[in-house]
Amino acid sequence: AVVSTQSTGTVIRIRFPDGIYLQGTFSAHDTVESVFKFVESALRHPLPFSLIVPGSTALKRDGSLLKNAGLVPTGVLNLSPAESAEFTLLSDEMVCKLSEM
């Protein structure tokens, strides 16, 4: 049997300012834009934000592949909202899923 050394999937965890993590599984060939859309789908309200690689800079919201962005086989990103929020940024549906765990 031939074993591939290239990863085909990646798990990305996004840390929200309140310490909650949102986790998603992506293909190594997905784009950085797909991670932004995933995060947007989990937000309570639309708001501008950045995704920051810890100890680095903000990811550019573009068509770069996750593998080229250094997010394969795993990645952790910090969500930085453009404005401060005193409440959870996650949608009620996502908060409900967290409480069921």
N, C-alpha and C positions, 0 to 999 in steps of 0.2 A: 504494500500500500504506500502511496505517496502522501506525505503530510505537508500541507502548505504552511509556510512560515509567515505568510501575509494574513493579517487579521481582516475579517470581512465585516465585523461589527464592532460597535463601540458603545460603551455606557457613559453617558454624560450626566453629571450631577450639577445642578444650579443651586447655589446657596443664596437664599433671600436674606435681606437685611435683618429679619427677625429670627434668623437661625434655622428656618425650615429649609429642607432640601427638596427640590423637584428633580426627579430622575427620569431619563428617557433613554431608549435604545435606538441607535441609528446605524445605518450602513456606513462603512468607511468612505464610501463614495458619495454620501450625502454632503450637502453644503452647509457652510456656516449660517446662511440664510434660513435653512430648515430648522436650526436650533432656535433662532430668533422667533420664527413662526410658532414653534412648539411652546416656547415660553409665553408668547402673546395669547395662545389658546388657553392658558391656565390662569391668566390674570383676571382679577375681579373687574377691573376697569382698564380700558386702553390707557397707557401712559408711556412716555418716552423713557427708555432705559439703555444702559450699556451692559455688556457682558465682559467681565474682566478676568483674564488669566491671572491667578494669584502670583504676585511678585513680578508682574509684567504689565502689559498695556491692554487697552480695550480691543476686543476683536472688531475687525471691520465687518460691517454687515454687507456681505457680498457672496459671490458664487464660489469662493474658495472651498476646496474639498476639506472635510474634517481631517483626513489623514495628512494633508499638507499643512494644516493649522496645528499639528501636534496633539490632536485630541483622540488619537487611536493608540491603544485599545481602550483607554479610559480618559476621562477629562473631568476636571472640576472647574467651574466658573462661578464668579461672584456676580450677582445681579446688583447693579447700581442704578437706582431710579434717578431721573433728572431732578425730581423734587422729593423732599422727605415725606415719609408716610408714617402716621401714627398707628396704623392698622395693618393687618396682613394684606399682602398684595394678591394672594391666591383667591381664586373664585370660590364661592360657597361649595360648589360641587367638589373641588379639590380638597377643601378643608374637611368636608364630610368623609372623603375617602381616607384621609389621614386619621380621623377619629375612629374609623372602623378597624384600623390596624392594631 
